[in-house]
Amino acid sequence: MQFIELVESGSDYGAGGEITREQYKEVWGSLEALRGREYWDSRQTQSEATHIIRTRYIPAGNKNLAELEIELKGTGRVFEIEHFNDVDGKQKEHEFLVKERLTPAEEE
């Protein structure tokens, strides 16, 4: 899995520049579809989460992990982070509630 950061390159005149996708981290993790109670519990908080991703703890430094995207390497599947949690507060594992972003072809 790759954590992707959307970076806007500045222009000389201060106008919005081009947005590029840059890899922030690459980690191993698991992906599971939310089912039953997990899905309905996520809907209670106005979340549109469809999956849960579990990874080892990722020190964020000055990054806000919620602003990154997660891409499954080699599949083209991209997920937007709705919420994340440090499991048990022990800095050993992260859980991410995510929503799969559909490509334009899949939305039709």
C-alpha angles and dihedrals in degrees: 000000000000126000106217126203120203107223125190114211112218125234128221092253099049094251119133112284134205118301115227131184114235128183113246100177138350116212142159116252147146129254123205131173113239111247138188114328094011090057095047092044090054090051090056090069096050089258122145093201115154102173142027122224122196122197138159113276112288115207104223101199105185094342126104103223091203089066093058129086126225119224124190103229114244096006104075090227111141127192130197115217112239097174138345135201137198098228110238090345090269098121091236104103139021127207117201123196102209141180119217111236111222122220116237091257091055093050094061 
